[in-house]
C-alpha cells in the first residue's frame, strides 16, 4: 500500500504542476514572454476563489466561470498594450526576452503588493469537499481528487486542441519558428496574444484548484513560478506533452521523497531531477535541438 500512498498523492500534485506549467508553456514557448509574475497570477486567482467562497458562498468550481475569462482579459490587455510593443522594439529574441523579464518582474511586485495590502502576509485556506475517501488503502480528500480530475480534463483538452485543430497547429508553428509561420500567412501577433491570454486563463484554473487543498499567502507566488519553469524546461520549451509528463513525474518524485526520506528534501529532489534530465537531454524530455 506504500506504493499507492506515493502514486495517488503524487499524481494529484503532479497534475497540478502540469496544469500550472501548461500556461507558462504557451506564454513562453509561443508568445516568447518569460513571465516572472506567473506565480503571483496563480496566487491572485487563489485569493479570488477564497474571497468568492467566504464572502458570497460561491464554490471554487463555479468561480472558474468568472476567474478564467477575467484572467484571460487581463493577460490579453497586458500583452496587447505593453508586452507586444516591447517585443516589436527588441532587435532579436534575446533582447525581447530581457525586456519581457524586466516588465513582468515589475508586474510581480505590483500584483504581490496589491495582495499584501488586501490580505496581509498571513496564510489562508478554506474547507471545500474536504471529505476523506479511501482508494486501495490510501486516503485522499475528495477535493484533491476533484482537482486531479479537472487538471486531467483541462490538460487533455488543451493537448487535443493544439494537436487536432487548425488554430492549434498554427500556435505550434509559431512556437517552432515565428518567422516561418509568417511566411505561410499565420498572424503571429494575434495568435501570440491569444496564447498569452489563454496561458493566463490556465494559470487561473490552477490557482482556483490549488486553493481547494493548499494553504497560501500573498508572498508565495515565486514558488509556483519556479516549479512551472522547472516543468517547462524539463519537458521541453513550448512542448505541451512534455509539460504534462514532466509535471506528473515531478509530483511523483517529490511525494516519494517526502514519504520515504524527508519532506525537507523535496526541493533538493526537484533540482536533482531537473539537472539529471538536462544532463541526459539538454533540450528537455520532448524538446528538439535547434537546427
N, C-alpha and C positions, 0 to 999 in steps of 0.2 A: 504493500500500500504506500510505501515511501515514494515509489516512482510516481504513483498517481498524485500524491501530495505535492510533487515537484512539477509534473507536467501540466496539470489543470491550472494552478495559480500562475505558472509560467506562461501559459498560453493567454491567460487574461491580461497579464502585464505586457506580454509581447504584442498582443493585439492592440493595446493602447499605444505602444511605441510605434507600431506600424502605421496606425491611423494618423497619429500626430506627425510622423515623418512624411506621409503622403503629401500633405500640404506644402511642406518645405521642398519636397522633390519637384513640385510644379513651379514654385516660386523661384527656386534657384536653378533647377535644371532647364526650365523653359524660359521664364522671364529674365533669367540671369541676374536676379536680385538676391544677394546674401542678406537675408532679413534677420538682423540680430534682435529685433523686437518680437520675434516669433513667439517665444515663451510667454512674454507679457500679454500677448493677444490671447493665448490659451488661458492664462490665469484670469484675465478680464472676463472671458466667457464663463469661467467657473463662478466668478463673483456674480455675474449676471444671473446664472441659474440659481445660485443661492438666494439672491435678492427676490427673484420672482417666486421661489418656493416659500421662503419665510415671510414675505410681505403679502403676496397675493394668493398663496396656496397653489400656484401653478407648478405641476410636476416638471422635472427636468426634461423628460422625453417630449412633452408638449412644448417646452421652452425652446426646443430645437427649431420649431417652426418660426420663431421670432429671431433667435440668435444667428442662424445661418444666413438669411438674407441681409440682416443688418451688418454682419461681419463682411459679407461679400461686397456690399455697397461701400463700406468704409475703406476696404482694401483697394477697391477699384478707384475711388477718389484719390487715395494716396498715390497710386501708380499713375493715374491719368494726369494729375496736376502737379506732381513733384518728381517722382522717380523717372517717368518717361522722358522728361526734359533733361534730366541728368544723363540718362542713357544716350540721348542724342548728342549731348555735348562731349561724351567720352570718345577719345580717339581710337581706342581699342577695347577689347573685353577686359583687360587688366584694369584700365582706368575706370571703366564702368563699374566694375566690382568694388573698387576702392570708394567711389562716390556713393554707391548703394550702402556700403558698410557704414560710412560716416553718417548718412542720413538716418538709417534705421537704428544706429547706435544712439542718436539723439532722440528718436521716437521711443526707444526703450525707456529712457528716463522720464519722458513726458507721460507715458502710459503708467509706468510704475509710480511716479509721483502723484498722479491723479488717484490711483488706487490707495496709496498710503494716506492721502488726505481723506478719502471717503471711508476707508475701512480700518485704518491704523495698521500696526505691524503684527497684530495677534493672528493666531491660526483660526480658521473657520472650518466647519463641517456641518452636515445635516443628515438626518436619518431618512433614507428613502429606499424601500424594498430591502431593508437590512434583515432579511429573513434567512436563517441558516438552512442550507439544503445539502444533504449528503449524497454524493455521487461516487460509487465504487469505493466507499470507505473514506473518501475525502470530503471535508465540509467546506463549502463556499457560500458566501452570501448571494442571494438572488440578484442583487444589484450588480455584482461583478459579472455574473453570467449574462445578464441583460446587456451590459456594456460590451462584453465579448461578442455577443450576437450582433449588436449594432455595428461594431467595428468590422466584423466579418462581412456583413451585408454591404456596408459602405465601401470597404476596400475592394470587394469583388465587383461591385457596380462601377467603381472608378476604373478598375483594370479593364473590364469589358468595354467601357465607353472609350477608353484610349486605344484599344486594340481592334474594335469591331465597328467603329463609326468613322465617317469621313473627317469630322472635326477632330476626333481623337488622333487619326493618322496625321493630320496637319499639325497638331500640337507636338506629336513625337518627332515630326520632321524638323520643327523649329528647335527642339532640344538637341537634335543631332547637328544641324548646320543651318542657322537662320539665314545666311546669305544665299545658300542654295534653295531654301524654301521660298525666298522672294522671287527667284528666277522662274519658279513654276506657278506663280500667281497667288501665293499664300500671303494674306495680310498679317505680317509678322507682328506689327504694333498692336493691332486689335486682339489677336489671339494671345499675345503675351500678357496684355492687360486682363483678358479673361482668365488665363491660367493663374495670374497673381491673385485675382479676386476669388477664384474657386479654391485656391490654396488657403486663403483666409477663411473661407467657409468651412473647409475641412478642419482647420485648427479650432474653430468654434465648436464643431461637433466633438472633437477630442476634449476640449475644456469642459463642456457640459457633462460628458460621460465620466470623465475623471472626477468631477466634483461629487459624484454619487457615492464614491467609496474612499476617497483620499482626503486628508486634511490639507489645507492650502493657505498661503498668505500672500501678501502683495509683493514680497521680495523674492519669491522662489521661481520666477519665470526663467532665470538663467539656467536652472537645472533642466527644464524641458527643452530649452534651445540647444543645450549641449547634447542631450540624448538624441534629439532629432537630427542634429548634424552628424553624430556618430553613425546613426542608422542610414542616413542618406549617403554618406561617403562609403560606408561599409558595403552597402547594397549596390553602389554604382550610381554616380550622379546622374539624375534625370531618368533613372530606370524604376518604374513603378513596381514591377515584380521584385526587383532587388530590395526595395524598401520594405515590402511586405515580408519577405523571407528574413531579412536582416533584423527587423523588429521582433519577429517571433523568436528567432534564435537568441537575441539579446535578452528577451524576457525570461526564457527558459534557463539560460546560463546564470542570470542574476538570482533567480529563485533557487537554483541548485546550490549556488554558493552560500546564499543566506540560510538554507536549511541544513546543509552538510558541513559547512565550515564556520563562517562568522558573518552575520549581517553587515558588520562594519567593512567587510571586504568587497561588497558588491560594486562599488565604484572602481576599485582596482581590477575587478574581473571585467568590467565594461571596457576599460582601456586595454587590458591584456588581450581580450578577444578582438578588439578593434585593430590593435597593432599586429596581432597574429594574422588576421585576414589580409591586411595591407602588405605584410611581408611576403605572403604567398601569392597574392594577386593585387598588385598596387592600384589597379583601376576599380577595385571592388568586386563583389561576388558576380555581378552580372554586367559590370562595366566593360567597355571596349576601349582598347588603346587608340589614341588619336593617330590617324593615318598621315 
